[in-house]
Amino acid sequence: MKALKFIFSGMLFGIIMIKSEAASWYRIQEMFRFQSFHMYGIISTAVLIGVLSILIIKKLKINDISGNKIVFPIKERGWRRYLLGGIIFGLGWALTGACPGPMFVTLGYGYLMMATVILSALAGTFCYGLLKDKLPH
């Protein structure tokens, strides 16, 4: 029963993303070609809402649903792990279907090629998980 609220909020979020055309290949292509402000507006709105929410939580010292204090831990500085994680995430996203174009192109080469791409993306993410503590910060 508790999971239903998460399922419904996820469905609502998905509907909003589809209706706002944030999942549209055409809109994503427009964004990367700097032809439209549509996607930048969506991203900017999300960032602004996130920043304002965190400021309000910190300023008013809001507690979570259980009554516990919300704490934002300070993260250690470093750029290499974020760069590597971003590359792995981006390759996995592009090659396994979040961007439909590359997925269909890869699928055109056959199911063996598609399976190879998916397994290599998963293996890269797994290796990063094993090595992330050993990487220089």
ZADREN-589570 format. One record per atom (N, C-alpha, C, O, CB): atom name; residue number from 1; x, y, z; chain; residue in one letter. Coordinates in steps of 0.05 Angstrom, whole numbers, plus 5000, padded with zeros to 4 digits. Glycine has a CB too. Layout:
<rec CA NUM <X Y Z> A A> ...
***
This chain:
<rec N 1 <5016 4976 5000> A M> <rec CA 1 <5000 5000 5000> A M> <rec C 1 <5017 5025 5000> A M> <rec O 1 <5011 5045 4987> A M> <rec CB 1 <4981 5000 5024> A M> <rec N 2 <5040 5024 5015> A K> <rec CA 2 <5058 5047 5017> A K> <rec C 2 <5071 5053 4990> A K> <rec O 2 <5076 5076 4983> A K> <rec CB 2 <5079 5042 5038> A K> <rec N 3 <5075 5032 4974> A A> <rec CA 3 <5089 5036 4948> A A> <rec C 3 <5070 5049 4927> A A> <rec O 3 <5079 5060 4908> A A> <rec CB 3 <5099 5009 4937> A A> <rec N 4 <5044 5048 4932> A L> <rec CA 4 <5025 5059 4913> A L> <rec C 4 <5029 5089 4909> A L> <rec O 4 <5026 5099 4886> A L> <rec CB 4 <4996 5054 4921> A L> <rec N 5 <5034 5103 4930> A K> <rec CA 5 <5038 5132 4927> A K> <rec C 5 <5063 5138 4910> A K> <rec O 5 <5063 5158 4895> A K> <rec CB 5 <5041 5146 4955> A K> <rec N 6 <5083 5121 4912> A F> <rec CA 6 <5107 5125 4895> A F> <rec C 6 <5101 5118 4866> A F> <rec O 6 <5111 5131 4848> A F> <rec CB 6 <5130 5109 4906> A F> <rec N 7 <5085 5097 4862> A I> <rec CA 7 <5078 5089 4835> A I> <rec C 7 <5061 5111 4822> A I> <rec O 7 <5066 5119 4799> A I> <rec CB 7 <5062 5063 4835> A I> <rec N 8 <5041 5122 4837> A F> <rec CA 8 <5024 5143 4825> A F> <rec C 8 <5039 5169 4821> A F> <rec O 8 <5035 5183 4801> A F> <rec CB 8 <5000 5148 4843> A F> <rec N 9 <5058 5176 4839> A S> <rec CA 9 <5073 5200 4835> A S> <rec C 9 <5092 5197 4812> A S> <rec O 9 <5097 5216 4797> A S> <rec CB 9 <5089 5208 4861> A S> <rec N 10 <5103 5173 4808> A G> <rec CA 10 <5120 5167 4784> A G> <rec C 10 <5104 5169 4758> A G> <rec O 10 <5113 5179 4738> A G> <rec CB 10 <5133 5140 4787> A G> <rec N 11 <5080 5158 4759> A M> <rec CA 11 <5062 5160 4735> A M> <rec C 11 <5055 5189 4729> A M> <rec O 11 <5055 5197 4706> A M> <rec CB 11 <5037 5143 4740> A M> <rec N 12 <5049 5204 4750> A L> <rec CA 12 <5043 5233 4746> A L> <rec C 12 <5067 5247 4734> A L> <rec O 12 <5064 5264 4716> A L> <rec CB 12 <5034 5246 4772> A L> <rec N 13 <5091 5242 4745> A F> <rec CA 13 <5115 5254 4735> A F> <rec C 13 <5120 5247 4705> A F> <rec O 13 <5127 5263 4689> A F> <rec CB 13 <5140 5246 4752> A F> <rec N 14 <5115 5221 4699> A G> <rec CA 14 <5118 5212 4671> A G> <rec C 14 <5098 5226 4652> A G> <rec O 14 <5106 5234 4630> A G> <rec CB 14 <5114 5182 4669> A G> <rec N 15 <5074 5229 4661> A I> <rec CA 15 <5054 5243 4645> A I> <rec C 15 <5062 5272 4641> A I> <rec O 15 <5060 5283 4619> A I> <rec CB 15 <5026 5242 4658> A I> <rec N 16 <5072 5285 4662> A I> <rec CA 16 <5081 5313 4659> A I> <rec C 16 <5104 5315 4640> A I> <rec O 16 <5105 5333 4624> A I> <rec CB 16 <5089 5324 4687> A I> <rec N 17 <5123 5296 4641> A M> <rec CA 17 <5146 5297 4623> A M> <rec C 17 <5137 5293 4594> A M> <rec O 17 <5148 5305 4576> A M> <rec CB 17 <5167 5276 4631> A M> <rec N 18 <5118 5275 4589> A I> <rec CA 18 <5109 5270 4562> A I> <rec C 18 <5093 5294 4552> A I> <rec O 18 <5097 5303 4530> A I> <rec CB 18 <5091 5245 4561> A I> <rec N 19 <5075 5305 4569> A K> <rec CA 19 <5059 5328 4560> A K> <rec C 19 <5075 5353 4555> A K> <rec O 19 <5069 5369 4538> A K> <rec CB 19 <5037 5333 4581> A K> <rec N 20 <5097 5356 4571> A S> <rec CA 20 <5114 5379 4567> A S> <rec C 20 <5134 5375 4544> A S> <rec O 20 <5150 5393 4538> A S> <rec CB 20 <5129 5386 4592> A S> <rec N 21 <5133 5352 4532> A E> <rec CA 21 <5151 5344 4509> A E> <rec C 21 <5180 5342 4517> A E> <rec O 21 <5197 5344 4500> A E> <rec CB 21 <5147 5363 4487> A E> <rec N 22 <5185 5338 4543> A A> <rec CA 22 <5213 5335 4552> A A> <rec C 22 <5225 5308 4543> A A> <rec O 22 <5249 5305 4542> A A> <rec CB 22 <5215 5337 4582> A A> <rec N 23 <5208 5289 4536> A A> <rec CA 23 <5217 5263 4527> A A> <rec C 23 <5217 5261 4496> A A> <rec O 23 <5221 5239 4485> A A> <rec CB 23 <5200 5241 4539> A A> <rec N 24 <5212 5283 4483> A S> <rec CA 24 <5210 5283 4454> A S> <rec C 24 <5238 5285 4441> A S> <rec O 24 <5254 5303 4448> A S> <rec CB 24 <5193 5306 4444> A S> <rec N 25 <5244 5266 4424> A W> <rec CA 25 <5270 5267 4410> A W> <rec C 25 <5273 5293 4394> A W> <rec O 25 <5295 5303 4393> A W> <rec CB 25 <5272 5242 4391> A W> <rec N 26 <5252 5303 4383> A Y> <rec CA 26 <5253 5328 4368> A Y> <rec C 26 <5261 5351 4386> A Y> <rec O 26 <5278 5367 4378> A Y> <rec CB 26 <5226 5334 4354> A Y> <rec N 27 <5250 5352 4410> A R> <rec CA 27 <5256 5374 4429> A R> <rec C 27 <5285 5372 4438> A R> <rec O 27 <5299 5392 4442> A R> <rec CB 27 <5237 5374 4452> A R> <rec N 28 <5294 5347 4443> A I> <rec CA 28 <5322 5343 4452> A I> <rec C 28 <5341 5352 4430> A I> <rec O 28 <5361 5365 4435> A I> <rec CB 28 <5327 5314 4460> A I> <rec N 29 <5335 5344 4405> A Q> <rec CA 29 <5351 5352 4382> A Q> <rec C 29 <5352 5383 4380> A Q> <rec O 29 <5373 5394 4374> A Q> <rec CB 29 <5341 5339 4357> A Q> <rec N 30 <5329 5395 4383> A E> <rec CA 30 <5327 5424 4381> A E> <rec C 30 <5345 5437 4403> A E> <rec O 30 <5358 5458 4397> A E> <rec CB 30 <5298 5434 4385> A E> <rec N 31 <5345 5426 4426> A M> <rec CA 31 <5361 5437 4448> A M> <rec C 31 <5391 5436 4441> A M> <rec O 31 <5405 5456 4444> A M> <rec CB 31 <5356 5422 4474> A M> <rec N 32 <5400 5413 4431> A F> <rec CA 32 <5428 5410 4425> A F> <rec C 32 <5437 5427 4401> A F> <rec O 32 <5461 5433 4397> A F> <rec CB 32 <5435 5382 4420> A F> <rec N 33 <5418 5435 4384> A R> <rec CA 33 <5424 5452 4362> A R> <rec C 33 <5419 5482 4368> A R> <rec O 33 <5422 5499 4351> A R> <rec CB 33 <5408 5444 4338> A R> <rec N 34 <5412 5488 4393> A F> <rec CA 34 <5406 5515 4402> A F> <rec C 34 <5385 5528 4385> A F> <rec O 34 <5387 5552 4378> A F> <rec CB 34 <5432 5532 4403> A F> <rec N 35 <5364 5513 4377> A Q> <rec CA 35 <5343 5524 4361> A Q> <rec C 35 <5318 5532 4377> A Q> <rec O 35 <5301 5546 4367> A Q> <rec CB 35 <5335 5504 4340> A Q> <rec N 36 <5317 5523 4402> A S> <rec CA 36 <5293 5529 4418> A S> <rec C 36 <5300 5531 4447> A S> <rec O 36 <5319 5518 4456> A S> <rec CB 36 <5272 5507 4413> A S> <rec N 37 <5285 5547 4462> A F> <rec CA 37 <5290 5551 4490> A F> <rec C 37 <5273 5530 4506> A F> <rec O 37 <5276 5529 4531> A F> <rec CB 37 <5282 5579 4498> A F> <rec N 38 <5256 5514 4494> A H> <rec CA 38 <5237 5497 4507> A H> <rec C 38 <5250 5479 4529> A H> <rec O 38 <5242 5481 4552> A H> <rec CB 38 <5224 5479 4487> A H> <rec N 39 <5270 5464 4521> A M> <rec CA 39 <5283 5445 4540> A M> <rec C 39 <5299 5461 4561> A M> <rec O 39 <5300 5453 4584> A M> <rec CB 39 <5301 5426 4525> A M> <rec N 40 <5312 5482 4553> A Y> <rec CA 40 <5327 5498 4572> A Y> <rec C 40 <5308 5510 4592> A Y> <rec O 40 <5316 5513 4616> A Y> <rec CB 40 <5343 5520 4558> A Y> <rec N 41 <5285 5518 4584> A G> <rec CA 41 <5264 5528 4603> A G> <rec C 41 <5256 5507 4623> A G> <rec O 41 <5253 5513 4647> A G> <rec CB 41 <5240 5538 4588> A G> <rec N 42 <5252 5483 4614> A I> <rec CA 42 <5244 5461 4632> A I> <rec C 42 <5266 5455 4652> A I> <rec O 42 <5262 5453 4676> A I> <rec CB 42 <5237 5435 4616> A I> <rec N 43 <5291 5453 4642> A I> <rec CA 43 <5314 5447 4659> A I> <rec C 43 <5318 5470 4679> A I> <rec O 43 <5323 5465 4702> A I> <rec CB 43 <5340 5443 4642> A I> <rec N 44 <5317 5495 4669> A S> <rec CA 44 <5321 5518 4687> A S> <rec C 44 <5299 5519 4708> A S> <rec O 44 <5305 5525 4731> A S> <rec CB 44 <5320 5544 4670> A S> <rec N 45 <5275 5513 4701> A T> <rec CA 45 <5253 5513 4721> A T> <rec C 45 <5258 5492 4742> A T> <rec O 45 <5254 5497 4766> A T> <rec CB 45 <5226 5508 4707> A T> <rec N 46 <5267 5468 4734> A A> <rec CA 46 <5273 5446 4753> A A> <rec C 46 <5296 5454 4772> A A> <rec O 46 <5294 5449 4796> A A> <rec CB 46 <5280 5420 4738> A A> <rec N 47 <5317 5466 4761> A V> <rec CA 47 <5339 5475 4778> A V> <rec C 47 <5330 5496 4797> A V> <rec O 47 <5337 5496 4821> A V> <rec CB 47 <5363 5485 4760> A V> <rec N 48 <5315 5516 4788> A L> <rec CA 48 <5306 5538 4805> A L> <rec C 48 <5288 5527 4827> A L> <rec O 48 <5291 5536 4850> A L> <rec CB 48 <5290 5558 4788> A L> <rec N 49 <5270 5509 4821> A I> <rec CA 49 <5252 5498 4842> A I> <rec C 49 <5269 5482 4862> A I> <rec O 49 <5263 5484 4886> A I> <rec CB 49 <5231 5479 4829> A I> <rec N 50 <5289 5467 4853> A G> <rec CA 50 <5307 5452 4871> A G> <rec C 50 <5322 5470 4890> A G> <rec O 50 <5324 5465 4914> A G> <rec CB 50 <5326 5435 4855> A G> <rec N 51 <5334 5492 4879> A V> <rec CA 51 <5349 5511 4895> A V> <rec C 51 <5331 5524 4915> A V> <rec O 51 <5338 5526 4939> A V> <rec CB 51 <5363 5532 4877> A V> <rec N 52 <5308 5534 4907> A L> <rec CA 52 <5289 5547 4925> A L> <rec C 52 <5280 5528 4947> A L> <rec O 52 <5277 5535 4970> A L> <rec CB 52 <5266 5558 4910> A L> <rec N 53 <5274 5503 4939> A S> <rec CA 53 <5265 5483 4959> A S> <rec C 53 <5286 5478 4980> A S> <rec O 53 <5280 5477 5004> A S> <rec CB 53 <5258 5456 4945> A S> <rec N 54 <5311 5475 4972> A I> <rec CA 54 <5333 5470 4991> A I> <rec C 54 <5337 5495 5009> A I> <rec O 54 <5341 5492 5033> A I> <rec CB 54 <5359 5464 4977> A I> <rec N 55 <5336 5519 4997> A L> <rec CA 55 <5338 5543 5014> A L> <rec C 55 <5316 5545 5034> A L> <rec O 55 <5321 5552 5057> A L> <rec CB 55 <5337 5568 4996> A L> <rec N 56 <5291 5539 5027> A I> <rec CA 56 <5269 5540 5045> A I> <rec C 56 <5272 5519 5067> A I> <rec O 56 <5267 5524 5091> A I> <rec CB 56 <5242 5535 5030> A I> <rec N 57 <5281 5494 5060> A I> <rec CA 57 <5285 5473 5080> A I> <rec C 57 <5306 5481 5100> A I> <rec O 57 <5303 5477 5124> A I> <rec CB 57 <5292 5446 5066> A I> <rec N 58 <5328 5493 5090> A K> <rec CA 58 <5350 5501 5108> A K> <rec C 58 <5342 5525 5125> A K> <rec O 58 <5348 5525 5149> A K> <rec CB 58 <5375 5508 5092> A K> <rec N 59 <5328 5544 5114> A K> <rec CA 59 <5321 5569 5128> A K> <rec C 59 <5300 5563 5150> A K> <rec O 59 <5303 5573 5172> A K> <rec CB 59 <5310 5589 5108> A K> <rec N 60 <5279 5547 5143> A L> <rec CA 60 <5258 5542 5162> A L> <rec C 60 <5263 5517 5179> A L> <rec O 60 <5247 5510 5197> A L> <rec CB 60 <5232 5538 5147> A L> <rec N 61 <5286 5503 5174> A K> <rec CA 61 <5293 5479 5189> A K> <rec C 61 <5270 5459 5189> A K> <rec O 61 <5261 5450 5210> A K> <rec CB 61 <5302 5486 5217> A K> <rec N 62 <5260 5453 5165> A I> <rec CA 62 <5237 5435 5162> A I> <rec C 62 <5246 5406 5168> A I> <rec O 62 <5268 5398 5161> A I> <rec CB 62 <5225 5437 5134> A I> <rec N 63 <5228 5391 5181> A N> <rec CA 63 <5233 5363 5186> A N> <rec C 63 <5219 5346 5165> A N> <rec O 63 <5201 5355 5151> A N> <rec CB 63 <5222 5355 5214> A N> <rec N 64 <5229 5320 5162> A D> <rec CA 64 <5216 5302 5143> A D> <rec C 64 <5190 5292 5155> A D> <rec O 64 <5181 5300 5177> A D> <rec CB 64 <5235 5279 5136> A D> <rec N 65 <5177 5273 5141> A I> <rec CA 65 <5151 5263 5149> A I> <rec C 65 <5152 5249 5176> A I> <rec O 65 <5133 5249 5192> A I> <rec CB 65 <5140 5243 5128> A I> <rec N 66 <5175 5236 5181> A S> <rec CA 66 <5179 5222 5207> A S> <rec C 66 <5186 5240 5230> A S> <rec O 66 <5188 5231 5253> A S> <rec CB 66 <5200 5201 5204> A S> <rec N 67 <5191 5266 5224> A G> <rec CA 67 <5198 5284 5245> A G> <rec C 67 <5228 5288 5249> A G> <rec O 67 <5237 5303 5266> A G> <rec CB 67 <5186 5276 5271> A G> <rec N 68 <5244 5274 5232> A N> <rec CA 68 <5273 5277 5234> A N> <rec C 68 <5283 5302 5219> A N> <rec O 68 <5270 5311 5200> A N> <rec CB 68 <5287 5252 5222> A N> <rec N 69 <5304 5314 5229> A K> <rec CA 69 <5316 5337 5217> A K> <rec C 69 <5328 5330 5190> A K> <rec O 69 <5342 5310 5187> A K> <rec CB 69 <5337 5350 5236> A K> <rec N 70 <5322 5347 5170> A I> <rec CA 70 <5334 5342 5143> A I> <rec C 70 <5362 5354 5143> A I> <rec O 70 <5366 5378 5148> A I> <rec CB 70 <5316 5355 5121> A I> <rec N 71 <5381 5337 5137> A V> <rec CA 71 <5409 5345 5137> A V> <rec C 71 <5421 5342 5109> A V> <rec O 71 <5417 5321 5096> A V> <rec CB 71 <5426 5328 5158> A V> <rec N 72 <5435 5362 5100> A F> <rec CA 72 <5449 5361 5075> A F> <rec C 72 <5479 5358 5080> A F> <rec O 72 <5492 5378 5087> A F> <rec CB 72 <5443 5387 5058> A F> <rec N 73 <5490 5334 5077> A P> <rec CA 73 <5518 5330 5084> A P> <rec C 73 <5536 5344 5064> A P> <rec O 73 <5530 5347 5040> A P> <rec CB 73 <5525 5300 5084> A P> <rec N 74 <5559 5354 5074> A I> <rec CA 74 <5578 5367 5057> A I> <rec C 74 <5594 5346 5042> A I> <rec O 74 <5605 5327 5054> A I> <rec CB 74 <5597 5386 5073> A I> <rec N 75 <5595 5348 5016> A K> <rec CA 75 <5609 5329 4999> A K> <rec C 75 <5638 5338 4995> A K> <rec O 75 <5644 5361 4993> A K> <rec CB 75 <5595 5324 4972> A K> <rec N 76 <5655 5318 4993> A E> <rec CA 76 <5683 5325 4989> A E> <rec C 76 <5688 5333 4960> A E> <rec O 76 <5674 5325 4942> A E> <rec CB 76 <5702 5301 4995> A E> <rec N 77 <5707 5351 4956> A R> <rec CA 77 <5712 5362 4930> A R> <rec C 77 <5726 5341 4912> A R> <rec O 77 <5740 5323 4922> A R> <rec CB 77 <5730 5387 4933> A R> <rec N 78 <5722 5344 4887> A G> <rec CA 78 <5735 5327 4867> A G> <rec C 78 <5720 5327 4841> A G> <rec O 78 <5696 5330 4841> A G> <rec CB 78 <5737 5298 4878> A G> <rec N 79 <5734 5325 4819> A W> <rec CA 79 <5720 5327 4793> A W> <rec C 79 <5723 5301 4777> A W> <rec O 79 <5707 5296 4759> A W> <rec CB 79 <5731 5350 4778> A W> <rec N 80 <5744 5286 4782> A R> <rec CA 80 <5748 5262 4765> A R> <rec C 80 <5726 5242 4767> A R> <rec O 80 <5717 5231 4747> A R> <rec CB 80 <5775 5249 4772> A R> <rec N 81 <5717 5237 4791> A R> <rec CA 81 <5696 5216 4794> A R> <rec C 81 <5669 5226 4782> A R> <rec O 81 <5654 5209 4771> A R> <rec CB 81 <5691 5210 4824> A R> <rec N 82 <5664 5252 4783> A Y> <rec CA 82 <5640 5262 4770> A Y> <rec C 82 <5642 5260 4739> A Y> <rec O 82 <5623 5254 4726> A Y> <rec CB 82 <5634 5291 4779> A Y> <rec N 83 <5666 5266 4729> A L> <rec CA 83 <5671 5264 4700> A L> <rec C 83 <5667 5235 4691> A L> <rec O 83 <5653 5230 4671> A L> <rec CB 83 <5699 5274 4693> A L> <rec N 84 <5680 5216 4705> A L> <rec CA 84 <5678 5188 4698> A L> <rec C 84 <5649 5178 4700> A L> <rec O 84 <5639 5164 4683> A L> <rec CB 84 <5697 5171 4715> A L> <rec N 85 <5636 5185 4722> A G> <rec CA 85 <5608 5177 4726> A G> <rec C 85 <5590 5189 4705> A G> <rec O 85 <5572 5175 4695> A G> <rec CB 85 <5598 5185 4754> A G> <rec N 86 <5595 5214 4698> A G> <rec CA 86 <5579 5227 4677> A G> <rec C 86 <5583 5213 4650> A G> <rec O 86 <5564 5210 4634> A G> <rec CB 86 <5586 5256 4675> A G> <rec N 87 <5607 5206 4644> A I> <rec CA 87 <5613 5192 4618> A I> <rec C 87 <5599 5165 4617> A I> <rec O 87 <5586 5158 4597> A I> <rec CB 87 <5643 5189 4614> A I> <rec N 88 <5601 5150 4639> A I> <rec CA 88 <5588 5124 4640> A I> <rec C 88 <5558 5127 4638> A I> <rec O 88 <5545 5112 4623> A I> <rec CB 88 <5596 5109 4666> A I> <rec N 89 <5546 5146 4653> A F> <rec CA 89 <5518 5151 4652> A F> <rec C 89 <5509 5159 4624> A F> <rec O 89 <5489 5148 4613> A F> <rec CB 89 <5510 5172 4672> A F> <rec N 90 <5524 5177 4612> A G> <rec CA 90 <5517 5187 4585> A G> <rec C 90 <5518 5165 4564> A G> <rec O 90 <5500 5163 4547> A G> <rec CB 90 <5535 5210 4577> A G> <rec N 91 <5539 5149 4565> A L> <rec CA 91 <5541 5127 4546> A L> <rec C 91 <5518 5106 4550> A L> <rec O 91 <5506 5096 4531> A L> <rec CB 91 <5568 5113 4549> A L> <rec N 92 <5513 5100 4576> A G> <rec CA 92 <5491 5081 4581> A G> <rec C 92 <5465 5092 4572> A G> <rec O 92 <5448 5077 4561> A G> <rec CB 92 <5490 5075 4611> A G> <rec N 93 <5460 5118 4576> A W> <rec CA 93 <5435 5131 4568> A W> <rec C 93 <5433 5130 4538> A W> <rec O 93 <5412 5123 4527> A W> <rec CB 93 <5434 5160 4578> A W> <rec N 94 <5454 5138 4524> A A> <rec CA 94 <5453 5140 4495> A A> <rec C 94 <5451 5112 4482> A A> <rec O 94 <5437 5109 4462> A A> <rec CB 94 <5477 5154 4485> A A> <rec N 95 <5464 5093 4493> A L> <rec CA 95 <5466 5067 4480> A L> <rec C 95 <5444 5047 4488> A L> <rec O 95 <5439 5028 4473> A L> <rec CB 95 <5492 5054 4486> A L> <rec N 96 <5430 5052 4510> A T> <rec CA 96 <5411 5032 4518> A T> <rec C 96 <5382 5041 4516> A T> <rec O 96 <5364 5027 4524> A T> <rec CB 96 <5416 5024 4546> A T> <rec N 97 <5377 5065 4505> A G> <rec CA 97 <5350 5071 4498> A G> <rec C 97 <5337 5095 4510> A G> <rec O 97 <5315 5102 4502> A G> <rec CB 97 <5335 5049 4506> A G> <rec N 98 <5350 5110 4528> A A> <rec CA 98 <5337 5134 4538> A A> <rec C 98 <5335 5154 4514> A A> <rec O 98 <5317 5170 4513> A A> <rec CB 98 <5353 5146 4561> A A> <rec N 99 <5355 5153 4497> A C> <rec CA 99 <5353 5167 4472> A C> <rec C 99 <5346 5147 4450> A C> <rec O 99 <5362 5130 4444> A C> <rec CB 99 <5381 5182 4465> A C> <rec N 100 <5322 5148 4440> A P> <rec CA 100 <5312 5127 4422> A P> <rec C 100 <5327 5124 4396> A P> <rec O 100 <5329 5102 4385> A P> <rec CB 100 <5284 5131 4416> A P> <rec N 101 <5339 5145 4385> A G> <rec CA 101 <5353 5144 4360> A G> <rec C 101 <5375 5124 4360> A G> <rec O 101 <5375 5105 4344> A G> <rec CB 101 <5364 5171 4353> A G> <rec N 102 <5395 5126 4378> A P> <rec CA 102 <5417 5107 4379> A P> <rec C 102 <5408 5079 4385> A P> <rec O 102 <5420 5060 4375> A P> <rec CB 102 <5437 5115 4400> A P> <rec N 103 <5386 5076 4400> A M> <rec CA 103 <5376 5049 4406> A M> <rec C 103 <5367 5035 4381> A M> <rec O 103 <5373 5012 4376> A M> <rec CB 103 <5354 5050 4427> A M> <rec N 104 <5351 5050 4364> A F> <rec CA 104 <5341 5038 4340> A F> <rec C 104 <5363 5033 4319> A F> <rec O 104 <5362 5013 4304> A F> <rec CB 104 <5320 5056 4327> A F> <rec N 105 <5383 5050 4319> A V> <rec CA 105 <5406 5046 4301> A V> <rec C 105 <5421 5021 4309> A V> <rec O 105 <5427 5004 4292> A V> <rec CB 105 <5425 5070 4300> A V> <rec N 106 <5426 5018 4335> A T> <rec CA 106 <5440 4995 4345> A T> <rec C 106 <5424 4970 4341> A T> <rec O 106 <5435 4949 4334> A T> <rec CB 106 <5447 4998 4374> A T> <rec N 107 <5398 4971 4345> A L> <rec CA 107 <5380 4948 4341> A L> <rec C 107 <5381 4939 4312> A L> <rec O 107 <5377 4916 4306> A L> <rec CB 107 <5352 4955 4350> A L> <rec N 108 <5385 4959 4294> A G> <rec CA 108 <5386 4952 4265> A G> <rec C 108 <5409 4933 4259> A G> <rec O 108 <5408 4919 4239> A G> <rec CB 108 <5389 4977 4249> A G> <rec N 109 <5430 4933 4276> A Y> <rec CA 109 <5452 4915 4272> A Y> <rec C 109 <5446 4887 4283> A Y> <rec O 109 <5462 4869 4279> A Y> <rec CB 109 <5477 4926 4285> A Y> <rec N 110 <5424 4883 4296> A G> <rec CA 110 <5417 4857 4306> A G> <rec C 110 <5416 4856 4336> A G> <rec O 110 <5427 4874 4350> A G> <rec CB 110 <5435 4836 4296> A G> <rec N 111 <5403 4835 4346> A Y> <rec CA 111 <5399 4833 4375> A Y> <rec C 111 <5426 4827 4390> A Y> <rec O 111 <5429 4835 4413> A Y> <rec CB 111 <5380 4810 4381> A Y> <rec N 112 <5445 4813 4377> A L> <rec CA 112 <5470 4808 4389> A L> <rec C 112 <5485 4834 4395> A L> <rec O 112 <5497 4837 4416> A L> <rec CB 112 <5487 4790 4371> A L> <rec N 113 <5484 4852 4375> A M> <rec CA 113 <5498 4878 4379> A M> <rec C 113 <5484 4894 4402> A M> <rec O 113 <5497 4907 4418> A M> <rec CB 113 <5497 4894 4353> A M> <rec N 114 <5457 4893 4402> A M> <rec CA 114 <5442 4907 4423> A M> <rec C 114 <5449 4896 4450> A M> <rec O 114 <5453 4911 4469> A M> <rec CB 114 <5412 4906 4418> A M> <rec N 115 <5450 4870 4453> A A> <rec CA 115 <5457 4857 4478> A A> <rec C 115 <5485 4865 4486> A A> <rec O 115 <5491 4869 4510> A A> <rec CB 115 <5454 4827 4476> A A> <rec N 116 <5504 4866 4467> A T> <rec CA 116 <5532 4873 4473> A T> <rec C 116 <5533 4902 4484> A T> <rec O 116 <5548 4907 4503> A T> <rec CB 116 <5549 4871 4448> A T> <rec N 117 <5518 4920 4472> A V> <rec CA 117 <5518 4948 4481> A V> <rec C 117 <5507 4950 4509> A V> <rec O 117 <5518 4963 4526> A V> <rec CB 117 <5502 4965 4462> A V> <rec N 118 <5485 4936 4514> A I> <rec CA 118 <5472 4938 4541> A I> <rec C 118 <5491 4925 4562> A I> <rec O 118 <5494 4937 4583> A I> <rec CB 118 <5445 4923 4541> A I> <rec N 119 <5502 4902 4556> A L> <rec CA 119 <5520 4889 4575> A L> <rec C 119 <5545 4906 4580> A L> <rec O 119 <5556 4907 4602> A L> <rec CB 119 <5528 4862 4565> A L> <rec N 120 <5556 4919 4559> A S> <rec CA 120 <5580 4935 4563> A S> <rec C 120 <5573 4960 4580> A S> <rec O 120 <5590 4968 4596> A S> <rec CB 120 <5592 4944 4536> A S> <rec N 121 <5549 4972 4576> A A> <rec CA 121 <5541 4994 4593> A A> <rec C 121 <5538 4985 4622> A A> <rec O 121 <5547 4999 4641> A A> <rec CB 121 <5515 5007 4583> A A> <rec N 122 <5526 4962 4626> A L> <rec CA 122 <5523 4952 4654> A L> <rec C 122 <5550 4945 4666> A L> <rec O 122 <5555 4950 4690> A L> <rec CB 122 <5504 4927 4654> A L> <rec N 123 <5568 4933 4650> A A> <rec CA 123 <5594 4926 4660> A A> <rec C 123 <5610 4951 4667> A A> <rec O 123 <5624 4951 4687> A A> <rec CB 123 <5610 4910 4639> A A> <rec N 124 <5608 4972 4651> A G> <rec CA 124 <5622 4997 4657> A G> <rec C 124 <5612 5009 4683> A G> <rec O 124 <5628 5019 4699> A G> <rec CB 124 <5618 5017 4635> A G> <rec N 125 <5586 5009 4687> A T> <rec CA 125 <5574 5019 4712> A T> <rec C 125 <5583 5003 4736> A T> <rec O 125 <5589 5014 4757> A T> <rec CB 125 <5544 5020 4710> A T> <rec N 126 <5584 4976 4732> A F> <rec CA 126 <5592 4958 4754> A F> <rec C 126 <5622 4963 4761> A F> <rec O 126 <5629 4965 4785> A F> <rec CB 126 <5588 4929 4746> A F> <rec N 127 <5639 4966 4741> A C> <rec CA 127 <5667 4971 4745> A C> <rec C 127 <5671 4998 4759> A C> <rec O 127 <5688 5000 4777> A C> <rec CB 127 <5683 4971 4719> A C> <rec N 128 <5656 5018 4751> A Y> <rec CA 128 <5658 5044 4765> A Y> <rec C 128 <5650 5041 4794> A Y> <rec O 128 <5663 5053 4812> A Y> <rec CB 128 <5640 5064 4751> A Y> <rec N 129 <5629 5025 4800> A G> <rec CA 129 <5621 5021 4827> A G> <rec C 129 <5643 5008 4844> A G> <rec O 129 <5647 5014 4867> A G> <rec CB 129 <5596 5004 4828> A G> <rec N 130 <5658 4989 4832> A L> <rec CA 130 <5680 4976 4846> A L> <rec C 130 <5703 4995 4850> A L> <rec O 130 <5717 4994 4871> A L> <rec CB 130 <5689 4952 4831> A L> <rec N 131 <5708 5012 4831> A L> <rec CA 131 <5733 5029 4832> A L> <rec C 131 <5728 5057 4843> A L> <rec O 131 <5748 5071 4848> A L> <rec CB 131 <5744 5031 4804> A L> <rec N 132 <5704 5065 4848> A K> <rec CA 132 <5699 5093 4855> A K> <rec C 132 <5713 5101 4881> A K> <rec O 132 <5721 5125 4884> A K> <rec CB 132 <5669 5097 4859> A K> <rec N 133 <5717 5083 4900> A D> <rec CA 133 <5731 5091 4924> A D> <rec C 133 <5761 5092 4921> A D> <rec O 133 <5775 5105 4936> A D> <rec CB 133 <5724 5071 4946> A D> <rec N 134 <5771 5078 4900> A K> <rec CA 134 <5800 5078 4895> A K> <rec C 134 <5809 5100 4876> A K> <rec O 134 <5833 5105 4873> A K> <rec CB 134 <5808 5051 4883> A K> <rec N 135 <5790 5113 4863> A L> <rec CA 135 <5797 5135 4845> A L> <rec C 135 <5806 5159 4860> A L> <rec O 135 <5796 5165 4881> A L> <rec CB 135 <5773 5142 4827> A L> <rec N 136 <5825 5174 4848> A P> <rec CA 136 <5834 5199 4862> A P> <rec C 136 <5812 5219 4862> A P> <rec O 136 <5797 5222 4842> A P> <rec CB 136 <5859 5211 4849> A P> <rec N 137 <5809 5234 4883> A H> <rec CA 137 <5788 5254 4885> A H> <rec C 137 <5799 5280 4876> A H> <rec O 137 <5785 5300 4876> A H> <rec CB 137 <5777 5256 4913> A H> 
***
